Amino acid sequence: MAVKIRLARHGSKKRPFYRIVVATSEAPRDGRYIDQVGIYDPTRTPERVELKAEKLAAWIARGARPTQTVAQLIRRRGGAGGPAA
């Protein structure tokens, strides 16, 4: 079972807010997840990205693969051991 680090959308209509979560690849986008490793709020200026670096690094070390979008956010924040992709 593949584990991914991806975005889960929350917030109201036209006011998106995302949680950066660790979930199995079969789980629905906004459904059950294993762990929350950060948040991303694109509606703020500048956009808000908060990562729990220790948790993120631990999940990447265990083999969780970040999606393209999450990998880009990690690179922008410069951290957590870098994506394994």
Secondary structure, DSSP 8 states (H G I E B T S, - for coil): --EEEEEEEEEETTEEEEEEEEEETTS-TTS--SEEEEEEETTSSS-EEEE-HHHHHHHHHTT-EE-HHHHHHHHHHT-TT----
